[in-house]
Amino acid sequence: MGTIPYIVGAVAMCWWSNHSDKTNERTWHFILPSILFSVGFVVAAISDSPVISMLGLTLSTVGMLACVPTFYTLPASFLTNQGSAGGLALINSIGNIGGFFGPFLVGLTISLTGKSQNGLYLLSILVLFSPLLIYLLSKSRRQVAGWR
């Protein structure tokens, strides 16, 4: 059962990335699955049904896997060659730090509130910072060639 979200997510990731390449659009191809990522957590949190919770986690996994390939095209669209390498290194470093702080904050939230749903709500809110930042960045960088 645990592989279902990842199988569906892998298919969606390939299709979504291909669609992003065909349309040559990156910003909304990152923002929309990021929102789906967040909504999936909320669906899983509010449901008492294991089937609906699995659907929510599947939606969340689809959103996560679909936005990652598009995300990694964005730094190269507005950074220079050396800046692009440094930017990707910084992104990966912050991502690795997030691998520690994410579970820590979720565990802290659950232990403080006593409800596991609150951990999913926290993740849902935190996930929304990325599309917001990408939107603001894309708005300020419209004049750079290739940025859409």
C-alpha positions as CSV (number, residue, x, y, z in Angstrom):
1,M,0.0,0.0,0.0
2,G,2.9,2.4,0.7
3,T,4.0,2.2,-2.9
4,I,0.8,3.4,-4.4
5,P,1.5,7.1,-3.9
6,Y,4.9,6.8,-5.4
7,I,3.8,4.8,-8.4
8,V,1.1,7.4,-9.2
9,G,3.5,10.2,-8.4
10,A,6.2,8.9,-10.7
11,V,3.7,8.7,-13.6
12,A,2.5,12.2,-12.8
13,M,6.0,13.6,-12.5
14,C,7.0,12.3,-16.0
15,W,3.8,13.6,-17.5
16,W,4.0,17.0,-15.8
17,S,7.7,17.5,-16.6
18,N,7.0,16.7,-20.2
19,H,4.1,19.2,-20.3
20,S,6.3,21.8,-18.7
21,D,9.0,21.3,-21.4
22,K,6.4,21.3,-24.3
23,T,4.9,24.6,-23.1
24,N,8.2,26.1,-21.9
25,E,6.5,27.3,-18.8
26,R,8.1,26.8,-15.4
27,T,6.5,29.0,-12.8
28,W,3.0,27.6,-12.8
29,H,4.3,24.1,-13.4
30,F,6.0,24.5,-10.0
31,I,3.2,26.5,-8.2
32,L,0.3,24.2,-9.1
33,P,1.8,20.9,-7.9
34,S,3.1,22.7,-4.8
35,I,-0.5,23.7,-3.9
36,L,-1.6,20.1,-4.6
37,F,1.2,19.0,-2.3
38,S,-0.2,21.2,0.5
39,V,-3.9,20.3,-0.2
40,G,-3.0,16.6,0.0
41,F,-1.7,17.0,3.5
42,V,-4.9,18.8,4.6
43,V,-7.1,16.0,3.0
44,A,-5.1,13.4,4.9
45,A,-5.3,15.4,8.2
46,I,-9.1,16.0,8.1
47,S,-10.1,12.5,7.1
48,D,-11.0,9.7,9.5
49,S,-11.2,7.2,6.6
50,P,-8.0,5.3,5.7
51,V,-9.0,5.3,2.1
52,I,-9.4,9.1,2.0
53,S,-6.2,9.6,4.0
54,M,-4.4,7.4,1.4
55,L,-5.9,9.6,-1.3
56,G,-4.7,12.7,0.4
57,L,-1.2,11.3,0.8
58,T,-1.2,10.2,-2.8
59,L,-2.2,13.7,-3.9
60,S,0.6,15.1,-1.7
61,T,3.1,12.7,-3.2
62,V,2.0,13.5,-6.7
63,G,2.4,17.2,-6.0
64,M,5.8,16.8,-4.4
65,L,7.2,14.6,-7.2
66,A,5.7,16.8,-9.9
67,C,7.2,20.1,-8.7
68,V,10.7,18.9,-8.0
69,P,12.0,18.5,-11.6
70,T,10.5,21.9,-12.6
71,F,12.0,23.5,-9.6
72,Y,15.5,22.5,-10.5
73,T,15.1,24.3,-13.9
74,L,14.4,27.6,-12.3
75,P,17.8,28.6,-10.9
76,A,19.5,28.1,-14.2
77,S,17.0,30.5,-15.8
78,F,18.1,33.5,-13.8
79,L,21.6,32.8,-12.5
80,T,24.8,32.8,-14.4
81,N,27.0,29.7,-14.9
82,Q,29.0,30.0,-11.7
83,G,26.0,31.5,-9.9
84,S,23.8,28.6,-11.0
85,A,26.3,26.0,-9.5
86,G,26.5,27.9,-6.3
87,G,22.7,28.4,-6.2
88,L,22.0,24.7,-6.7
89,A,24.6,23.9,-4.0
90,L,22.9,26.3,-1.6
91,I,19.4,24.9,-2.4
92,N,20.6,21.3,-1.8
93,S,22.3,22.4,1.5
94,I,19.1,24.0,2.7
95,G,17.1,21.0,1.6
96,N,19.4,18.7,3.6
97,I,18.9,20.9,6.7
98,G,15.2,20.7,6.1
99,G,15.5,17.0,6.3
100,F,16.3,17.4,9.9
101,F,14.1,20.3,10.9
102,G,11.0,19.0,9.1
103,P,10.6,15.8,11.2
104,F,11.8,17.7,14.3
105,L,9.1,20.4,13.9
106,V,6.4,17.9,13.1
107,G,7.3,15.8,16.2
108,L,7.4,18.9,18.4
109,T,4.0,20.0,17.1
110,I,2.5,16.6,17.8
111,S,4.0,16.4,21.3
112,L,2.9,19.9,22.2
113,T,-0.7,19.6,20.8
114,G,-1.2,15.8,21.2
115,K,-2.8,15.6,17.8
116,S,-1.0,14.0,14.8
117,Q,-3.2,16.0,12.4
118,N,-1.5,19.2,13.5
119,G,1.8,17.9,12.1
120,L,0.2,17.6,8.7
121,Y,-1.3,21.0,9.0
122,L,2.1,22.4,9.8
123,L,3.6,20.7,6.8
124,S,0.8,22.0,4.7
125,I,1.5,25.6,5.7
126,L,5.3,25.2,5.3
127,V,4.9,23.8,1.8
128,L,3.1,26.9,0.7
129,F,6.1,29.1,1.3
130,S,7.9,27.7,-1.8
131,P,5.2,28.5,-4.4
132,L,4.8,32.0,-2.8
133,L,8.5,32.7,-3.1
134,I,8.7,31.4,-6.7
135,Y,5.7,33.5,-7.7
136,L,7.3,36.6,-6.1
137,L,10.6,35.8,-7.8
138,S,9.1,35.2,-11.2
139,K,7.2,38.5,-10.9
140,S,10.3,40.4,-10.2
141,R,12.4,38.6,-12.9
142,R,10.0,38.7,-15.9
143,Q,12.6,40.6,-17.9
144,V,15.2,37.8,-17.9
145,A,15.1,35.8,-21.1
146,G,13.5,32.4,-20.8
147,W,11.7,33.1,-17.5
148,R,8.0,32.5,-17.6
